Amino acid sequence: MNYITGTFQRMHLVGHMVHLAESDSIMFLGSPMVGELDELMGKGIYLSDIPFHDATRDVVLMSEQTKAQVRVLGGTRVSIG
């Protein structure tokens, strides 16, 4: 639940289930499926909430780097070859 607006937002998660035999329970290990920092923050999650070893963090950072490069280049096209 988004505590600011009081509304629920749908979130897609990717991960896997792990059986914990000692407690006879199942634990879900996963991450939100996002591609941009704005999308992450729109769900009330910050980059610091994502573990360093999680690929989601790399996807978000690469997206931000690409957006920054496009801004610096002014949207000009670069042809190779």
C-alpha positions in Angstrom: 0.0 0.0 0.0 1.3 3.5 -0.9 1.1 5.3 2.5 1.2 8.7 0.9 -1.9 8.3 -1.3 -3.5 5.4 0.5 -3.8 3.4 -2.8 -2.5 0.0 -3.8 -0.1 -0.3 -6.7 0.5 -3.5 -8.6 4.1 -4.7 -8.5 5.6 -7.5 -10.5 8.2 -9.6 -8.7 10.8 -12.0 -10.1 12.5 -14.6 -7.9 12.2 -18.1 -6.6 10.8 -20.1 -3.7 13.0 -21.8 -1.2 11.8 -24.6 1.1 13.0 -24.3 4.7 12.9 -27.9 6.0 13.7 -27.0 9.6 10.6 -24.8 9.9 8.6 -26.6 7.2 7.9 -23.3 5.5 8.5 -21.7 2.1 10.3 -18.4 1.7 10.2 -16.2 -1.5 13.4 -14.6 -2.5 12.9 -12.0 -5.1 13.1 -8.5 -6.5 10.8 -6.0 -8.1 10.7 -6.1 -11.9 11.7 -2.6 -12.9 13.8 -0.9 -15.6 14.1 2.7 -14.4 14.8 4.6 -11.3 11.5 6.6 -11.6 9.5 3.3 -11.8 11.3 2.0 -8.7 10.7 5.2 -6.7 7.1 5.3 -7.9 6.6 2.1 -6.0 8.1 3.6 -2.8 11.4 1.6 -3.2 14.8 3.2 -3.3 18.0 2.0 -5.0 19.5 1.5 -1.5 16.7 -1.1 -0.8 18.1 -3.4 -3.5 21.0 -5.6 -2.5 24.4 -5.0 -4.2 24.4 -8.5 -5.7 21.0 -8.1 -7.3 20.9 -7.7 -11.1 17.9 -5.3 -10.7 20.3 -2.7 -9.3 22.5 -3.0 -12.4 19.6 -2.7 -14.8 18.4 0.5 -13.1 21.9 2.0 -13.0 22.5 1.2 -16.7 19.2 2.7 -17.6 20.1 5.9 -15.7 23.5 6.0 -17.4 22.0 5.6 -20.8 19.5 8.4 -20.2 22.3 10.7 -18.9 24.3 10.0 -22.1 21.4 10.8 -24.3 20.9 14.1 -22.5 24.6 15.0 -22.8 24.6 14.1 -26.5 21.4 16.1 -27.0 19.7 13.3 -28.7 22.0 13.3 -31.7 22.4 10.1 -33.6 25.8 8.5 -33.9 26.4 6.2 -36.9 28.9 3.5 -36.7 30.7 2.3 -39.9 
